[in-house]
Amino acid sequence: MHKDYKEKNKINEEDLLISKIEDKINYAKTRNKITYTDFFNIVEKSKIEKYLKQQEFKNYFSFGGNSNTERCSYIFYPDKLDENMVRNNLNNIFCVVRIKNSKEDEYEHRIFLSALMKLGLKREKIGDIIVQNDGADIVIFKENAIYIENSLKQLTRFRKSKIDVIDIRELSNKEIEFEDISIIVSSIRLDCFISELANFSRAKAEEYIELGKVFLNSYQEYKASRKIVVDDIITIRGKGKFIFKEIIKETSKGKFLVSLKKYI
């Protein structure tokens, strides 16, 4: 009963998500105007991309600030415009709140997110929070910029911080850091990789995949037997993100020693 309720609730949430995308597409078509969505996470993006692939409407792209940002908004535009024209004007939709902390303050991602939640903002109104040693860049919608800037300045935690709203084109493009790791798998199948990377049993790995908690190249992958190829990106919710680089060798027992890069 509980499982059936969760499945029904999951379907309803997906229907609501797709309904929002349909509304944006119709708006762009009928009003001949640019429109955009809230910021979506990897789960939502996977469902949206799957839906959009089925549609004939091609006038859209996703944007989160730069090539390294994970949360993104979808921008839809009418036939009278082309993508380059729209991209050249994204600074009218998005901007960045830049927080520079005092020398004695060094905060983690959760601290910045918690502060934004205290302002009454929903998570979907906030893009990536790019944390630096001396502060953070927070991707937001321009329409919320003044409120967020002024409200953050009122929080005790940021009284000594310098807070400015800057152009989206000035967003920090923090270099992605990796850790080289190697594992031994019995097969080049997705469930074998998940089992080793997340320290799960094979049964637990299969369950995790079936629950939609595993992504292959940013798409939810439900097939445990999916073969992994070089440069595939594996994301395990709550466990990390990895790039499969190569099979180093086959062991004497017929297993495979493989190398990966783990996102830090």
N, C-alpha and C positions, 0 to 999 in steps of 0.2 A: 504493500500500500504506500509506504513512505517512498519507495523507489519510483513507483508510478507517478506520484505527485511531483517528485523532483524532475522526472522526464517531461511531464506536462508543462511544468514551470519553465524548463529550459527551452522547450519549443515556443512557448508564448513570448519569451524574451527575444528569441531569434526572429519571430514574426514581427515584433515591435521594432527591432533594429532594421529589418528590411523595409518595413513600412516608412521609416524615417528617410531611408535612402530613396525610395520611390517618390516621396514628397519632394525631395530636392531635385530629382531628375525632372519631374513634372513642372516644378517652378522655373527651372532654367529654360525648358521648352516653351512654356506658355507665356512667361513674362519677359523672355528675351534678356535675362539678367544673370549675372554671376551669383551663385549661392554656395554656401559651404556648411559642413557639418561640425559637430563637436569633435573633440579629440578622441580617438579610439585606441584601445590596447591591442595586443597581438591576437587575442581570441576574436575580438570583434572584427578586426581587419581581415582575418582569414575568412570569416563568414561573408563579409561585404565583397571581398575580391571574388569569391566563388559565385555570388549572385551577379555581380557586374559582368563577369565573363559570359553569362547567359543572355545578357541584354545587348540590343543593337546600338544603344546610346554610347557613343565613344568620347564625348566631350567632357572628360573628367581626368583628374590626376590627384594623387595624395601628396600631402605636404606636412612636414613637421618642423621645418627650420633648416635642416641640412641633411646630407646623406647618412649621417650617423644617428639621427634621432629616431626613436622607436614609436612613440605615440604620434599619431598623425590625424589630420583633418582631410576630408575629401572635398575637392572644389569642383563644382559643375558649372559649365558655361554654355551659352547658346551658339548656334551655328555661325552667327555673324562675327564671332571672335575666334582666334586661334590660340593654341596653348601658350605660345611665347608671349602673346599680348597679355594674357592673364597672369603668367608668371612674373612679368615685369612690373606688375602692380600689386604683388602680394603684401608689400609694405603697408597697403591700405587696409589689410585684413588682420595681419599678425604683427606683433612686436615682442620685445623682450624686456622683462624686468630684471635689471642687473643689481645684485646685492654684493657690495664689497664690505666685508666684516673688518672690525678692528683686529689688531694683531693677536690679541689674546683669545679671540673667538674663532673656533674652527668647528663647523657643523656638518653633520652627515645629511644625506638625502632626506631621511625621515623627519628631521627637524624642520627643514624648509617646507616639506609637504604638510606637516602638522600645523605649521603657522598659517598656511594658505587655507586649510580646512577650518581653522578658527575664524576666518573671515566670512564663513558661510558659503564658500565656493564649492561647487560640486567638482569631483575629480575630472569629469569630462570637459570642464571648462579650462583645464590646464594641460599644456603639452609636456614635453620633457623638462626635467629639472637637471641641468648640467652643473654638477658640483665641482668647484675648483678649490684649491687650498685656501684661498682668501675669500670665498663666497660662492655665488651661484648665478647662472643665467636661467631664467624661467620663461619658457615660451607661452604666450597668452594671446588672446584675441584683443585687438586694439581697442575695441569698445569697452573693455574692462580695465584698461590701463590705469586711468586716473584713480579709480576706486582702489585697485590693488596697491598702487604706489603709496597713496595717502594712508591706507589702512595698515600696511606693513610698518610704516614709520611710527605708528602709534603703539606697536607692540614693544614691550619692555626688552625683549630679546634682541631687537634690532635698533635700539635707541642710538647706539654708537656706530651703526652701519651707514654706509653711503648707498642710497637707493635711487636708481634712475631708470627711466623708460628709454630704451634705445631702439634703433631700427633693426628689424629682423635680419637684415643683411650683415649686421655686426655680431650675430650670435657666435659664441665660442664653438669652435669645431674641435672638441676635445679628442685627441688621438686615442683610438681604442687600444687597450693593453691586453696581451694574451699570456697565458701560461702554457708551455708545452707539456703534454701528458701522453702517456701510452697505456693501453689496456690490452688484455687478451680476450678475444671473443671466439665462440665456437662456430659462428657463422656471420657473414656480412649482412645480417638482417637487422631491422630496426629494433626488435625486441631484445636482441642480444646486446646491442649497444646500450639501450636504456637500462638493462639489468646491471651492466658493469658501471656505467657512468653515475647511476643513482644509487648503487649498492642495493638493488632490489633482487628478489627472486625472479625467475622467468615469469611465473604466474602473476606476480605483482606488477612486473613490467607490462605484460599484456593488458592487465586491468587498467593501468595508468593510460595506456594508448587508447583503449576503448572508451575511457572517460573524456577523451579530447584534451588531455593535458600534455600531449606531445606534438611538436610542430616540426615539419621538415621544410626547410626553405621558406619559413614564415606561414605555411599553410598547415592547418590541423591535419594530422595523418592518423587514420584509424586502423590501418592495416599493419598488423604486427610483423608480417612476413616481408614487408617492403625492403627491397635491396638498397643498401647505401652505396653511393658512389662518391668519388673524390670531389671535394669542395662542397659537399652537402652540408647545410647548417642545421644542426639538431638543437632544438630548444625544449627543455624539460621544465615545466612550470615548477618553481620552487627549488629547482636543483641546478640550473645553470644553462648556459648556451655554449655550443661546441662546433668546431669546423673539423670535418674528417679530412685528413691530409693524405695519408697513404697506408698501404699494407707494408709493414716493415719486413715481415717474413712469415712463413707458415711453420708452425712448431712441429716437433716430432710426433705429437699426438693429434695432428690434423687441425689444430686451432690456428688463429691468426693474431699475431702481434701487430697492432695498428697504432698510428700516431694521430693525435688531434691537437687542436689549439682551443683552449678554454678561455672564454671571455672573462676578464677580471672585473 
